[in-house]
Amino acid sequence: MSYTKIQFEKHILSPQLDIQKQTIAGNDLSKILNSLNNILEISETFAEKDPNVGKMWNDIVSDLIASISSACSGFYRSAIVNLRSILELSCNTFFYLDHKIEHYLFEFENAKADKYVNTLVRDYSFFTTKYINSFNSTIKFNETKTDAISLYLKSIYSSLSDVVHGRYNSLLKVNNIAITYEKKSYKVYEDLLTKTIGIICVMYIYRYNDDSVDAINALAKMTGVVKE
């Protein structure tokens, strides 16, 4: 099948409006909007504390809005693919806070963007327990076990990568190419979104030693990697 302009509007654009209405009618969107609001809060802190690194959060926020919009329009796999980019960029910003030379090379020498989550954990002990201890944090939250945060990062990154690389069980359209509202797929996205933004909230709390925002604390605790 090939598309004309009229067919594209009828079969691609118009169904999205119907899916958006069904999504809003069938879900309260509170988890998604809470995640977005928390990311906006974190991005503002980055912009204030470190404007150079904080600039990257413009793309993170933009990617998150695009991801949510895709999920609400029936493009669930595309929405999940965006989540991996959000996790990668977020981890990069936390990494660059403490690695100014790497950030300089990244920004001014256009260095290769190869600081993947697994690479950060493996090569830099990123957010392992000993890494966190270097912050001298006095927050009230404790890890549930040694390296709980870094292990969670690797786990959620692996789940998102399965979707990005098309592992068969993560595919959503093998039986039907039509763009339709699928509540089950929406809930899969919602769960992965909450997990992804939740671990970003955990990193924010520890790195900035800031447990003053109740909404961020609540989402962080949902990951199960920290406890009071």
DOLO-390083 format. One record per residue (C-alpha): residue number from 1; residue in three letters; x, y, z. Coordinates in steps of 0.25 Angstrom, whole numbers, plus 2048, in hexadecimal, padded with zeros to 3 digits. Example, Ala and Ser with C-alpha at 12.3 -4.5 7.8 and 13.67 -1.06 7.14 Angstrom:
<nodes>
 num residu  xx  yy  zz
   1    Ala 831 7EE 81F
   2    Ser 837 7FC 81D
</nodes>
This chain:
<nodes>
 num residu  xx  yy  zz
   1    Met 800 800 800
   2    Ser 805 80E 7FD
   3    Tyr 800 81B 803
   4    Thr 7FA 827 7FC
   5    Lys 7F9 834 805
   6    Ile 7EA 831 807
   7    Gln 7EC 823 80B
   8    Phe 7F7 827 814
   9    Glu 7EE 831 81B
  10    Lys 7E3 827 81B
  11    His 7EA 81A 820
  12    Ile 7F6 820 828
  13    Leu 7F2 82E 82D
  14    Ser 7E4 82D 830
  15    Pro 7E4 820 838
  16    Gln 7EF 826 841
  17    Leu 7E4 831 846
  18    Asp 7DB 825 849
  19    Ile 7E5 81E 851
  20    Gln 7E9 82A 859
  21    Lys 7DB 82C 85D
  22    Gln 7DA 81D 861
  23    Thr 7E7 81E 869
  24    Ile 7E2 82A 870
  25    Ala 7D4 824 873
  26    Gly 7DA 816 877
  27    Asn 7E5 81B 880
  28    Asp 7E7 826 88A
  29    Leu 7F5 829 885
  30    Ser 7FA 82C 893
  31    Lys 806 823 893
  32    Ile 80B 829 885
  33    Leu 808 838 889
  34    Asn 80F 835 897
  35    Ser 81B 830 890
  36    Leu 81C 83C 886
  37    Asn 81A 846 892
  38    Asn 825 83F 89A
  39    Ile 82F 840 88E
  40    Leu 82B 84F 88C
  41    Glu 82F 851 89A
  42    Ile 83C 84A 899
  43    Ser 840 851 88C
  44    Glu 83E 85E 893
  45    Thr 848 85A 89E
  46    Phe 852 856 893
  47    Ala 850 863 88C
  48    Glu 852 86B 899
  49    Lys 85E 862 89F
  50    Asp 866 860 892
  51    Pro 860 868 886
  52    Asn 86A 861 87C
  53    Val 866 853 87F
  54    Gly 858 858 882
  55    Lys 856 85B 873
  56    Met 855 84D 870
  57    Trp 848 84C 878
  58    Asn 841 854 86D
  59    Asp 842 847 864
  60    Ile 83E 83E 870
  61    Val 832 846 872
  62    Ser 82F 847 863
  63    Asp 831 838 862
  64    Leu 828 835 86D
  65    Ile 81D 83D 868
  66    Ala 81E 836 85A
  67    Ser 81E 829 861
  68    Ile 811 82C 869
  69    Ser 80B 831 85C
  70    Ser 80E 825 854
  71    Ala 809 81C 85F
  72    Cys 7FC 824 860
  73    Ser 7FB 823 850
  74    Gly 7FC 814 84F
  75    Phe 80B 813 84C
  76    Tyr 80F 80B 858
  77    Arg 81C 805 853
  78    Ser 821 812 84E
  79    Ala 81E 818 85C
  80    Ile 826 80E 863
  81    Val 832 80F 85A
  82    Asn 832 81E 85E
  83    Leu 833 81A 86C
  84    Arg 840 814 86A
  85    Ser 845 821 864
  86    Ile 840 828 870
  87    Leu 847 81E 87A
  88    Glu 854 81F 872
  89    Leu 854 82E 872
  90    Ser 850 830 880
  91    Cys 85B 826 885
  92    Asn 865 82E 87C
  93    Thr 861 83B 883
  94    Phe 864 835 891
  95    Phe 871 830 88C
  96    Tyr 876 83D 886
  97    Leu 873 844 893
  98    Asp 87F 83D 898
  99    His 887 83B 88B
 100    Lys 889 849 886
 101    Ile 894 845 87C
 102    Glu 88B 83B 876
 103    His 880 845 875
 104    Tyr 889 84F 86E
 105    Leu 88D 845 864
 106    Phe 87F 841 862
 107    Glu 87A 850 860
 108    Phe 886 857 859
 109    Glu 88D 84B 852
 110    Asn 880 844 84E
 111    Ala 885 837 855
 112    Lys 87E 82A 852
 113    Ala 872 828 85A
 114    Asp 876 81B 85F
 115    Lys 873 81C 86E
 116    Tyr 868 811 86E
 117    Val 862 80D 87C
 118    Asn 869 800 87C
 119    Thr 876 806 878
 120    Leu 875 811 884
 121    Val 872 806 88E
 122    Arg 87D 7FD 889
 123    Asp 888 807 886
 124    Tyr 885 812 890
 125    Ser 87E 80A 89B
 126    Phe 872 814 898
 127    Phe 868 815 8A4
 128    Thr 86E 808 8AB
 129    Thr 86E 809 8BA
 130    Lys 87C 80E 8BB
 131    Tyr 87A 818 8B0
 132    Ile 86E 81E 8B8
 133    Asn 876 81E 8C5
 134    Ser 880 828 8BE
 135    Phe 874 832 8BF
 136    Asn 875 832 8CE
 137    Ser 866 832 8CE
 138    Thr 85D 834 8DA
 139    Ile 850 831 8D4
 140    Lys 846 828 8DC
 141    Phe 845 81E 8D1
 142    Asn 84D 811 8D1
 143    Glu 850 807 8C6
 144    Thr 848 7FA 8C8
 145    Lys 855 7F3 8C5
 146    Thr 863 7F5 8C0
 147    Asp 863 7FB 8B2
 148    Ala 854 7FB 8B2
 149    Ile 854 807 8A9
 150    Ser 85E 803 89F
 151    Leu 858 7F5 89D
 152    Tyr 84A 7FC 89B
 153    Leu 850 805 891
 154    Lys 856 7F9 889
 155    Ser 849 7F1 88A
 156    Ile 840 7FC 885
 157    Tyr 84A 800 87A
 158    Ser 84A 7F2 876
 159    Ser 83A 7F1 875
 160    Leu 83A 7FE 86D
 161    Ser 845 7F9 864
 162    Asp 83D 7EC 861
 163    Val 832 7F5 85B
 164    Val 83C 7FE 853
 165    His 843 7F2 84D
 166    Gly 836 7EB 84A
 167    Arg 837 7DF 853
 168    Tyr 82B 7D7 84E
 169    Asn 823 7D6 85B
 170    Ser 824 7E5 85C
 171    Leu 81E 7E8 84E
 172    Leu 810 7ED 84F
 173    Lys 80B 7ED 840
 174    Val 80F 7DF 83B
 175    Asn 800 7DC 839
 176    Asn 7FA 7E9 835
 177    Ile 800 7F5 82F
 178    Ala 7F3 7FE 831
 179    Ile 7F5 80A 83B
 180    Thr 7EB 807 846
 181    Tyr 7E9 80A 855
 182    Glu 7EF 7FE 85C
 183    Lys 7ED 800 86B
 184    Lys 7F7 7F4 86E
 185    Ser 802 7FA 866
 186    Tyr 7FF 808 86D
 187    Lys 801 801 87A
 188    Val 80E 7FB 876
 189    Tyr 813 809 872
 190    Glu 80D 80F 87F
 191    Asp 815 805 887
 192    Leu 822 807 880
 193    Leu 820 816 881
 194    Thr 81E 815 890
 195    Lys 82B 80C 892
 196    Thr 833 815 889
 197    Ile 830 822 88F
 198    Gly 830 81C 89D
 199    Ile 83E 818 89C
 200    Ile 842 826 896
 201    Cys 83B 82C 8A3
 202    Val 844 822 8AB
 203    Met 850 827 8A5
 204    Tyr 84C 836 8A7
 205    Ile 849 834 8B5
 206    Tyr 857 82E 8B8
 207    Arg 85F 837 8AF
 208    Tyr 859 844 8B4
 209    Asn 857 83F 8C2
 210    Asp 849 844 8C1
 211    Asp 83D 83C 8C7
 212    Ser 835 849 8C8
 213    Val 82B 846 8BD
 214    Asp 820 83C 8C1
 215    Ala 81C 839 8B3
 216    Ile 82A 835 8AF
 217    Asn 82C 82D 8BC
 218    Ala 81F 825 8B9
 219    Leu 823 822 8AB
 220    Ala 831 81E 8AF
 221    Lys 82B 814 8BA
 222    Met 823 80D 8B0
 223    Thr 82F 808 8A9
 224    Gly 832 7FF 8B6
 225    Val 840 803 8B6
 226    Val 840 80D 8C2
 227    Lys 839 80D 8D0
 228    Glu 838 816 8DB
</nodes>
